């Protein structure tokens, strides 16, 4: 065989191998495609949620897992829906799960702003889908991340509402519930309130309310300093309100003549009255009649006799004071009738009246009452007696009332006034009397419960009104169809009914956030209060003259209506301070008095003994008894006492020695 033929044969053989290789490659490629399609067709497992974690205040990290065919580049910001906030952008990072045929993606969701919600759930937005290469979609479940609330509480309002002259209701409002808030009180006394002092009311907003009684008179600043929500987000506020505790009544000056002539006008003025704030209102009455406003009035009396001019002056905080003046009015010929009064003693008086047929007043020229008992005093009696003679009158005050009063009214009463006028007809009778605050306190009633009764074959209640409220007494005016026997009783159903002439205060807010007070009228409250002093304590067990004592008084209203209770602090039977406290039905209230103690004796709230004030310097020192020097207790003030100091040194020495020995043992290999 020739060389040429051999070459040809080898060439053909090589070409065959080449064709076989190409065929094999084609077959392998086809098999690969078929195999991959079979695998793809078999993938029915969808991607699944992993977890969600907080990155920072505006970033949430979410993981999504699959069995190896998830395409991270297909994940977009618009695919996600959040229960709070919205996604502005995303960052996707591929993940490999070690030891498992799984891959996934870590998706960082960048929010467009902070959220005001602690827990945020993340899901798939409607119409969106996250798929793997087999077109399996991530399910519509959600994952939740916690700790996302980083928004501080937002201010809604801060208000003060005056309850009485010394008590205010503080109200703070935010957009969400709080775990703490701080309110600072500065003025003659300082204090600070926190969340525990407030009650919470939650609706569309969170409202926090506290009632606070200022311990001393003066101007106060109430500052809302900070608020902290339940997730410890805090914000500092500087919301300021002002409140003045003014319990002092104005000083009233009533100027005008003491004598006048029928038909001739005369002037009366209270323009020189003063108050440490200002005078808000003047209210005049002539013989207890219609109220006349203004600093001064001009009056022409139509009848001779004695007439009463009264003016009530009120400051912006509702503190009132009343001054009265008796005017003797004569006819043009000078006749006005004669009244001669003689006091026998404190409880008895006699008088003779030359009747005129017009109103005449039995009343002393000084400030003393006609007759007085322990609980009440009769100040003045006005009546029209016939002009046909002289009428003898005998007056007496008694502390005990007859059993018939209790039978008729259900209450024993406080005092009895007997007016014996010999059966002479009397008309247009007006009685002015006073009841001691201590008596009201012992009876546990408000001033409005006092009613004057007349015995005219049976006890009948008379129209009785409060005309003056003082620290030691309350003055009343009552009208009657005639003279006879009168009893000061207690109509407890009237305790809750405050007359329309009794002012209270409400608070309005000005643009400078300073509180101003405007007198308003109290509304009647249904039901009957039953207020009692349940406890009264002093801040120190041993009190002496000159000390400043703080007396805390607890009151409870077991009745069915809100009522006012006058708390009176006595020292040695003298009134030291008074305060009227409003107590809602079924609730308790606490009030405090901070006062200097000017003298010794029993310190009492009503009839309840609080402490005994020592005069000081009353004891007698015993001579010749040496005073032993004080010996310190060696065990006292551990660890700063003598024994504590020694033991602390020994313990320190033992610790040092042990450390040295331990180091040496380690060095030697033990």
Buried (B, 14 or more C-beta within 10 A) or exposed (E): EEEEEEEEEEEEEEEEEEEEEEEEEEEEEEEEEEEEEEEEEEBEBBBBBBEBBBEEBBBBBBBBBBBBBBBBEBBBBEBBBBEBBEBEEBEBEEBEBEEEEBBBBBBBBBBEEBBBBBEBBBBBBEEBBBBBEBEBEBEEEBBEBEEBBBBBBBBBEBBBBBBBBBBBBBBBBBBBEBBBBBBBBBBEBEBEBEBEBBEEEEEEBBBBBBBBBBBBBEEBBBBBBBBBBEBEBBBEBEBBBBBBBBBBBBBBBBBBEEEBBBEEEBEBBBEEBEBEBEBBBBBBBBBBEEEBEBBBBEBEBEBBBBBBBBBBBBBBBBBBBBBBBBBBBBBEEEEBBEBEBEBEEEBBBBBEBBBBBBBBBBBBEEEEBBBBBBBBBBBBBBBBBEEEEEBEBBBBBBBEBBEEBBEBBEBBBBBBBBBBBEEBEBBBBBBBBBBBBBBBBBBBBBBBBBBBBBBEEEBEBBEBEBBBBBBEBBBBBBBBEBBBBBBBBBBBEBBBBBEEBBBBBEBEBEEEEEBBBEBEEBEEBEBBBBBBBEBBBBBEEEBBBEBEBEBBBBBBBBBBBBBBBBBBBBBBEEBBBBBBBBBBBEEBBEBBBBBEBEEBBEBBBBEBEBBEBBEEEEEEEEEEEEEEEEEEEEEEEEEEBEBBBEEEEEEEEEEEEEEEEEEEEEEEEE
